[in-house]
Amino acid sequence: MNRTASPQGAPIILEDLRFAYPGGAPIRFDLSVEASDMVAVMGPSGSGKSTLLSLIAGFESPSSGRLLIGGEDVGGLAPHRRPVSMVFQENNLFAHLSVAENVGLGRSVRLHLGEADRQAVRDALARTGLSGKEDRLPQALSGGERQRVALARVLIRHRPVLLLDEPFASLGPALRDEMLDLIAQLHAEQGMTVLMATHDPRDAERLCRTMVFVDGGTIAETGPASEFLAGARSEAFNRYVGSRREMK
């Protein structure tokens, strides 16, 4: 299935978006992401990377500010109504549902699927290398296979924005590279705007054009990922990355 689609990503704009966990430090984000860009979101643990993605997805609600996706203010929309798909480190699968049912949730949360929907599920499973495993439960799969199920669900949703919250952190290097290649292929086909939170500069080098450096609950710096990874940006980012930049 070698299809190339016209770019279908949506621009993302965060305007003075403010948030704070109870008893936590205030968080403030201003950010502009171009449609169909592939963005690495990096920063120290606790700096706000996951919060940034959760605000875009709608799993957290800001106290003020605006969030626009594709020019539309989506701040009042529930997560399932936003033009966003999200893949978590724990892949967010339902243990009591089969592989096919977990993927089918991307079309209908009640699993009311027509023949076209079921065919889309079969196509997505084939695309992600899961044909023949439709009836298995998640606990019968490897970690990489569970992530493939999550990606297959993304594939049939056709949302213009894809958020990845350290989804491959627990995978070994070879399987991690395989998953990153699959994300790159999905981007080539669907042209979605991708934001990926990661601690590993190799992820950014392999996949992303743009870097967003989150530090202290704010967007500290943005720019071409190549400049960050070459050590040509802020000293704060260089201290954060340290020797990991040279890891292969």
C-alpha positions in Angstrom: 0.0 0.0 0.0 2.2 2.8 -1.3 -0.1 5.8 -1.4 0.9 9.4 -1.2 -1.7 11.9 -0.1 -1.8 15.6 -0.3 -0.9 17.3 3.0 -3.9 17.1 5.3 -2.3 18.5 8.5 -3.6 21.5 10.4 -1.7 24.4 11.9 -1.7 24.6 15.7 -1.6 27.9 17.6 -1.5 28.3 21.4 -2.0 31.9 22.5 -1.1 32.6 26.1 -2.5 29.2 27.2 -2.2 29.0 31.0 -2.6 26.1 33.3 -1.6 24.9 36.8 -2.0 21.6 38.6 -3.3 22.0 42.2 -0.4 23.3 44.2 1.9 23.2 41.2 3.9 25.9 39.4 2.0 27.9 36.7 2.4 26.8 33.1 2.2 29.2 30.2 2.5 28.2 26.5 2.7 30.3 23.3 3.4 28.2 20.3 2.8 28.2 16.5 3.1 24.9 14.5 2.8 24.8 10.7 0.5 22.4 9.1 2.1 19.0 8.4 5.2 19.8 10.3 6.9 17.0 12.3 7.9 18.4 15.7 10.0 17.0 18.5 8.9 18.2 22.0 11.9 17.9 24.3 12.7 19.1 27.8 13.5 17.9 31.3 11.2 15.6 33.2 8.4 17.7 34.8 9.0 20.6 32.4 5.5 20.4 30.9 5.9 18.2 27.7 3.0 15.9 28.5 0.9 18.8 29.8 1.4 20.6 26.5 0.1 17.6 24.5 -2.7 17.0 27.0 -3.9 20.6 26.6 -3.9 20.3 22.8 -5.8 16.9 23.0 -8.3 18.3 25.5 -7.4 16.0 28.4 -6.5 19.1 30.5 -8.3 22.4 30.4 -6.5 25.7 30.5 -7.5 28.5 32.9 -7.1 31.1 30.1 -5.8 31.6 26.6 -6.7 30.2 23.2 -6.0 27.0 21.3 -6.6 27.0 17.6 -6.3 24.0 15.3 -6.8 24.6 11.6 -8.0 28.1 12.5 -10.8 26.9 14.8 -10.8 27.7 18.5 -11.2 24.2 19.9 -10.9 25.1 23.6 -14.5 24.3 24.3 -14.5 20.9 22.5 -14.3 17.6 24.3 -11.3 15.4 23.4 -13.2 13.1 21.1 -14.5 16.1 19.1 -11.1 17.6 18.5 -9.3 16.9 15.2 -6.6 15.1 17.1 -5.3 11.5 17.7 -3.0 10.7 20.6 -0.7 7.7 21.2 0.5 7.3 24.8 3.5 5.3 26.2 1.1 2.7 27.5 -0.8 2.7 24.2 -4.2 3.1 25.8 -5.7 -0.2 24.7 -8.7 -1.9 26.3 -7.7 -5.3 27.8 -11.1 -6.9 27.3 -11.3 -6.0 23.6 -9.7 -7.8 20.7 -7.1 -6.2 18.4 -9.8 -5.5 15.8 -12.2 -4.0 18.3 -9.5 -1.7 19.8 -8.8 -0.4 16.3 -12.5 -0.1 15.5 -12.9 2.3 18.3 -11.2 4.8 16.0 -14.4 4.8 13.9 -17.0 4.3 16.6 -16.7 4.4 20.4 -19.7 2.0 20.5 -18.2 -0.3 17.9 -21.2 0.2 15.6 -19.3 -0.6 12.5 -20.6 -0.9 8.9 -18.8 -3.0 6.3 -16.8 0.0 5.1 -15.6 0.5 8.7 -14.7 -3.2 9.1 -12.8 -3.0 5.8 -10.9 0.1 7.1 -9.9 -1.9 10.2 -8.7 -4.8 8.1 -6.7 -2.4 5.9 -5.2 -0.6 8.9 -4.1 -3.9 10.5 -2.5 -5.1 7.2 -0.8 -1.7 6.9 0.7 -2.1 10.4 1.7 -5.7 10.0 -1.0 -7.2 12.3 -3.0 -9.3 9.8 -4.0 -12.6 11.4 -4.0 -11.1 14.9 -7.4 -9.5 14.7 -9.0 -11.7 17.5 -6.1 -11.6 20.0 -6.4 -9.6 23.2 -3.7 -7.0 24.0 -2.1 -9.1 26.7 -1.3 -11.8 24.1 0.8 -9.2 22.1 4.3 -8.0 22.4 5.0 -4.4 23.4 5.7 -3.4 19.8 2.6 -5.1 18.6 0.5 -3.2 21.1 1.9 0.0 19.8 1.1 -1.1 16.3 -2.5 -1.5 17.4 -2.5 2.1 18.7 -1.1 3.3 15.4 -3.6 1.3 13.4 -6.4 3.1 15.3 -4.7 6.4 14.4 -4.6 5.3 10.8 -8.4 4.9 10.4 -9.3 8.1 12.3 -7.7 10.3 9.6 -7.3 13.2 12.0 -5.1 16.1 10.9 -3.0 16.2 14.2 -1.1 13.3 15.7 0.3 13.6 19.3 2.8 11.1 20.5 3.6 11.1 24.3 6.9 9.1 24.5 5.1 6.1 22.9 8.3 4.1 22.2 10.3 4.8 25.4 10.0 1.2 26.6 11.0 -0.4 23.3 14.4 -1.6 22.4 16.5 0.3 19.8 15.6 -1.9 16.7 11.9 -2.0 17.5 11.9 1.7 18.3 13.5 2.5 14.9 10.8 0.3 13.2 8.0 2.3 14.9 9.6 5.6 14.0 9.8 4.5 10.4 6.1 3.5 10.5 5.2 7.0 11.8 7.3 8.5 8.9 5.4 6.4 6.4 2.0 7.4 7.9 3.0 11.0 7.7 4.0 10.6 4.1 0.6 9.1 3.3 -1.7 11.4 5.4 0.4 14.5 5.9 -0.8 15.0 9.5 0.8 17.5 11.8 2.9 15.5 14.3 4.1 16.5 17.8 6.2 13.9 19.6 7.3 14.2 23.2 10.6 12.4 23.7 13.8 12.5 25.8 15.9 10.8 23.0 17.6 13.1 20.5 17.8 10.2 18.1 14.0 10.2 17.8 14.1 13.9 16.8 17.0 13.3 14.4 15.3 10.4 12.7 11.8 11.9 12.4 11.4 15.6 13.0 12.0 18.9 11.2 11.3 21.2 14.1 12.3 21.3 17.8 10.2 22.7 20.7 12.2 22.9 23.9 10.0 23.0 27.0 11.6 24.2 30.2 10.1 25.4 33.5 6.5 25.2 32.2 7.0 27.3 29.2 8.2 27.1 25.6 11.8 28.2 26.0 12.9 27.9 22.4 11.8 26.6 19.0 13.6 26.2 15.7 15.0 23.6 13.2 15.7 20.3 14.9 19.0 20.1 13.0 20.3 23.2 14.7 19.4 22.0 18.2 21.0 18.6 17.6 24.2 20.2 16.2 24.6 22.2 19.5 23.9 25.5 17.8 21.0 26.7 20.0 20.7 27.5 23.7 23.1 26.4 26.4 20.1 25.2 28.4 19.2 22.7 25.7 22.8 21.6 25.4 22.9 20.9 29.2 19.7 19.0 29.0 20.7 16.8 26.1 24.3 16.4 27.3 26.2 13.4 25.9 23.0 11.8 24.5 23.4 13.9 21.3 26.4 11.8 20.4 24.6 8.5 21.0 24.0 6.3 17.9 
